[in-house]
């Protein structure tokens, strides 16, 4: 019931986010327990691209964890400070000064013929005017896909690949034109290319059931390589983000099967599945799988920084603690299922809980994350960018976590930003779940006075 309320409140905040004509997207019609209508067969797609007309269509939409309205006040309380590494950057590019406090300010939203809160999906000028970035940066409407994006990844071909909850992975060219690349998945929520052989890895559902669901990791053209992963608390938590580490291994975040470790429908403590609320490490064919870290309730995405550290956002429980950004500690326990509340369970003796590195406003729903390892944004090397997906006041934006200064607002004005990644051109690319729009953020330099 809490999650039905979460999505109801979320969609009321979102209003009607539509594209004029036949491309309308209306989040208010999405059921709280939506299940993808994509093909349910074992996902073993062929390498041949599928035409857009063969893309599995869905009338329902699937979202990452959305959290209920709580306090609207952000809680930027870092518990540690990063060390700024030495970065090699192009000295010919002007250095972007840090954005002054409060410089990224969202202007009042203008009503459109599609919504009282949002421009029409195809209104490029209105969306570009709405998205706010620091001085010296520019946000551009890059392209749009039909469906609700869930994950982004650039391929070896330099093109952007976009997974949508309805089951298709699109490929978008440099002009923003999207074509279906492969389909047939059930709610893919994580995609990543192997850095050496170029294979495309996909995290998706197998059995989309709140109780006794299952998720898996697959390779396009090879089928599932890891099966039996926990799924799908409130039809959301599952195998999510995938990232390849500096050791050459793959890593995937896997959500918990309950809110705070309870047997669903009761408040009795459940026995944890060995892989729930974890980050798993696996070799490239999936024949070896091990737990890298535990206690992450629903880390929707993960990213490696330039120091070789793994970072993960985390969606915390229903009762409203702040959301988290964690530097993942190998072998560490990061909190789940032991929280401080009247009905929560206590950690066993001797278990040391690793606190989050940074916290954010309750119910902000951190989703996509990337580490900025390019020199194109001067002074931004090794920054972490994190999307806050929910529509509650204080979210719907991208946070930058500076290695020196910690978190600050970097870009605002989205409907539901779900993922962010860095392109081979050094620009940021942001996927908006509610509209299907892909935005590009580039550095253009300070204007001379």
N, C-alpha and C positions, 0 to 999 in steps of 0.2 A: 504493500500500500504506500509506503514512503516513496518508493521509486516512481509509482504512478503519479503521485503528487509532484515529485521532482520534475518529470517531463511535462506535466500539465502546466506548472508554473513557468518552466522554461519556454514553452511554446507561446504562452500568453505574453511573456516579455519579448519574444522574437516578433510577434505579430505575423503578418502575412508577408513572407519574403518571396517575391514572385518575379518571374520574367514575363513580360507582356506576351500575350498570345499563347501558343501551344507549349511554351517552355516554362510555364508557371511552376513554382515550387512553393507549396503551402505547408510549412511545418505544423500548423495547427491541426492538420488532418492526420498526422502520423500517430498511430496508436502507441501507447506506452510500452507495449510488449511486442513491438513490430518484429517480424521475422523475414529475412530476405527471401524473395521469391526466385533467386537464381537457382540454377540447376543443383540438385543435391547429389549427383553422382560423384564418385571419387574424382577429385580435381586432377586430371592428367591431361592438360591441354596440349595441343600440338604446337609446333613452332610457327606454323602458318598463321598469319594474322587473320582474324575473323572480321568480316565486314560489319559495319555499325548496325546494319539491319538484322544481324544475327545475335546481337548483344542481348543477353537475358534481361528482360524488362521486369521491373518490380513496381508495385503500387504502394508498398510499405517502405518505410525508411528505418534505418538502424543507426543509432547514435552512440558515441562513447558515453561514459558515465556523466550524467548531469546531476547536480546536487541541489537541494532545496534552499530556498531563501533563508539566509541567516543574517548576521551582522554585515552591513555593507562597507564596513571600514577595513581597508587592507591591513594586513599584519606583516609588514616587512621587517621581520626580526631575525636577522642572520645570526647563526650560532657559530659561524667561523668565517674567516676571510681568506680568499684565495691568494696564491702567490702568482704574480704576473711573470710569465716566462719571457725570455728574450725572443722577439719575433723578427723575422727578416721581411722587410717590406720595401716596396719600390720607392726610393727617395724622391722620384720625380712627381709622385702623387702628393697633393697637399694633405696635410694632417688635419683630420676632422677634430675640432675641439670638443670636449665633452658637452653634451646638451645641458643647458642650465636647468636647474630644478624647476619642474613644472612647465617646461617649454613645449612638451607634447600635450596639447590641450585640445580636447574634442569640441568643435563648434556645435551649436544646436543643430539637430537633425532636421532636414527638410522633408516635408510630406511629398509623396509622389502619387501618381495615379494608381500605383500598385500597393502602396502601404503608407500608413501614417508614420512609419519609423525608418523605412529603407527605400533606396532607389529601386527601380526595376532592374532585374538581373542584367539586362542588355544595355543599360544606360551607363556607358563607359565613362563619360565626363562626370556624371554625378558620383559614381563610386570613386573615381580618382580624386575628386574634390573632398570626399568624405574621409578617406584614409589619411591619417595624420602620421608624420614621421619627423625626426629631429631636423634642425637646420642642416643643409648640405646633402640631404637625402631626398629621393623622389620615389613615390609609389605609383606603379602603373598597372592597369588592368591588362593582364597578360593573355588570358584566354578563359574558356569555361567548358565544363563537361556536364553532360546530363546525368544527374544522380548526386548523391551525397559523398564527397571525397572523404577518405579516411586516412590515407597515407601517401607520401610522395617519395620518389627516389629518381635520381638521374642515372641513366644507363651508360654503358661504355660508348654508345653512339653520341653521347652528349645531349640526348633528348630527355625530356621530363616524362616520367611514368607516374600515373595517378590511379590508385585503387579507389573504387567506390563501393559503398556498402551493398549495393544491389548485385555485386558479384563480378564486375568487369574491371580489368586493368586497361587504362587508356594510355596511348602514347601521344604526346603533344609536341608539335614541331616548333621551330623558333618563331613562327608567325602566330602561335597560339591556336593552331588548328589541331583538334583532338580526334583521333581515330582509335576505335577499339583494337586492342592488341591481342588480348586473350580473355576468355570468360569462363563461366561455369563454377566459380567459387561461391561459397556461402559466407557472406560478410567478411571479406578480407580486411584486416585492420593493421597489417604490417607488411611492407615490401622492402627488400634490400637486394642489391646486386653483389655477388661475390667479387671481391676486389681483384682476384687473380684470373678466374676462368669466365667471369661475366654471367654466370647463371643467375636467374631471378628467383629469389626465395620469397615465399608467401606464407604469412600466418593467417589462418582462417578457421571457421567453425566446421565441424563435421556433423554433430548432432546439436541443433540449436534448441536446447531445453534448459530451463532454469535449474532444474534438478537433474543430475546425471547427464548433463551435456558433455560435449567433447570438442576439443579443438586440436589443431595439428599444424605442423610446418611442412610445406611442400616446396618442390623445385619445379618450375615450369618445364614441361617435357619429361619429367621424371616421376611425378606423383609425390605422394606423401613420404617423408623420410622420418618424421617423428609423430607418433600418434598417442592417443590416450591422455592428452593434456587437459587439465581442468577447465570447465566451462559450465554454465554461462549465467552467473548470478545476475538476476534482473535482466537477463538477456544481453548483458554487456561484458562483464569480466571474462577474459579468455586469453589465449595466446595473442599477444599484441605486437609491440614494436620489435623489429629485428635490426641488429647492428653487428658488423664484423669488427673484431678487436685487433689491436696491434700484434697479437699473437697468431692471427690467422684463423682463429676459431669464430664461429657464429654465436651470437647471444640473443636470447629472446626473453621478453618479460611475459610473465603469466599471472593473471589476476587470481584473486581469492574466490572461493565458492560461496561466501557469505559476507555479511556486513562486518561482523567483529568475531568471527570464529564460531558462531552458533549453529546448531542444527536448525535448518530453516523451518519456521513455524513454531519454534520453541525458543527458550533461552538456555538450553543445555549446551555445554561446550562440545563441539564436534571434534573428531580426530582429524587432524590435517592430512590432506592428500600430500604425498611427498613432494609434488611439484607445484602446489598452489602458493600464490603470493611470493613468487620467487623470480629471480633472473637465472635462466639456465644457460649453460655453456655447452656447445655441441660441435663435433667435427663436421666437415662439409658434406658427408653422406648420411649423417644422423645416426651412425652406428655407435657413437659414444655420446652420452648425455649425462651431465652432472649439474648439481645445484651450485651456482656461483655465489648467491646471496639470498637471504630469506627476509620475510617480514614486510614486503611491499604490497599493500592491499590491492591496488590496481594501477601499476605503473604502465601507462598507456604507451609510452615510448622511451627509448634509451639512446644515449649518444656518448661517444668517446671523445675526450678533449685532447689537446696537444701534449699533455703531461702523461697520457696513458691512463687517465682515470675515467671511470664510467659514471655517467649521470642519469638520473631517472626522476621524473616528476611522480607524484603519488596522490591519488584521490582518497581522502580520508573518510571515516565512517559518517553515517547519517546524523549522528547527534551533534556534529558541527565543530570539530577541532579544525585548526587551520590546515590548508592544503600544504603539500611539501615539495621541496626539491632536495634530492639526496645525492651526495657523493657516495656511490655504492662501495661498500667495504667487502672485499672478498671474504666469504665465510661469515659475514656479519648478520646480525638479527636487527632489522630496521623497524620493528614495532608490531606488526600484525601477528597474532590477534589480540595483543595485550595493550589495551587503551585504558585511559582514566575516565571511567563513567560508571553510573550506578549499576548497569547491567553487564559491564565488561568483565573480562577474566584477567586474573593476575598471572604474571610471568612466573614460571617455575624458579625455584632457588638457583642462583648461579648464572641465570641468563642475563647478559648485559645488553640492554637496548641501546642501539646507536641513534642519537637524536638526528633530526633532519638538519641539513646544512642551512637551508633557508625555508621560511614559511610564508604563505600568502593567505589572503582573505579566505574564510571558510566558504566552501561550495563553489570555488572558482573553476574547478575541473581542469587542472593542467593536463594537456594532451601531448601535442607534438613538441619535440625538442631537437636541437641541433647545436653542434659546437662550430664556431666560426674559425676555420683554420686557413683562411685566405688572407692576403695582404691588401685586397682591393678596398676594404673599408679601413682606412688608416686608423691605427689605435684600437682596433676592435679584435685583434688576434686573440684567440682562445676565449672569447666571450661565449656564453651560453645564451641561446634564444629559446624561449619557452612560450607556447601558446596557452592562454587561459580561455577555455572553450565556452563556458556557460554564459547565459544571457543575463545573469544577475549584475546589478550595478557594481562596477569595479573590475569586471572581467571583460570578455570580448576584446582582448588585446594581446599584444606580444610584449613579453618582459625580456629585457636584456639583463643578464647577470655579468657585470664586469669583473675581471680577475682582481681589480684594484678596489672598486667602489661598491661592489655588490649589486643588488637588483634596482632597476628603474624602469619606468614605462618607456618602451621604444616605439611602438606603433599602435594606434587605436582606430576605432571606427568600424570594425568588422561585425558581422552578424554572429558567426560562430567559427572562429579560426581553429582548425583542428590539427594542422600540421605545418611545419616550417622546415625548409631544407636549404642548403647552399648549393648553387649551381657551379659548373666549371668556370663560369665567367666571374665568380666571386659575388654575385648578387644573391639576395635572399628571395625565396619563393614561398608563398603562403597560400594554403588551401582553405577556403571557407566552406564548411560543411553545409550550411543552410542554403547557400546560393549556387554552389558548384563553381564559383569564380576562383581563378588562380591569379594572385597578385605578385608582381615583381618589385622588389625594393632595391634601388641602386644608389650608389654614392655619386653625386654630381659636382661636389665641391661648393665651398662657400661663395656667395655672391660678393663681388667687390663693392664696397661702399663709396 
